[in-house]
Amino acid sequence: MDEKKLKALAAELAKGLKTEADLNQFSRMLTKLTVETALDAFA
């Protein structure tokens, strides 16, 4: 993936994070999505 595009996406998503709890929830969701997507790719 293009690092520049990834940074732009991260910056856009970060706009919605207002508290540490928001960041923690986002981190859990992103981790879950990443793992599920990776596992599906190998299935």
N, C-alpha and C positions, 0 to 999 in steps of 0.2 A: 504494500500500500504506500502511496505517496505521503511522505512525512508532512509536507506542506498542507495537503488536504486534511490529514488527520489532526494537525494543530488547529486548523480553521474550524473543524467540526467540534473539537474539544472546547475551543473558545466560545462557540455558539451554545453548546450544552451547559457550560459553566455559568452562563447568564441566569439560568433558572435556579442556581444553587445559592441559597441565602444563609443557611445555617450549617453547622457541622453535621447535624442529623440528616439534612438534605444530601450532603456529600456522602455520608455513610450509606444511605439508602441507594443513591445513584451508583456507588461503587459496587454494592452487592448485586444490583440489577445488571450492571455491565459485566461483571464477572460471570454471573449465571448465563447471560446471553452468549458470551464468548465461549464458554465451555460447551454449551448446548450446540452451538454452531459448529465448533470444531469436531465434536463427536458425530454430528450428522454428516460431516464431510467425509468421515472415515467409515461410515456405515454402508 
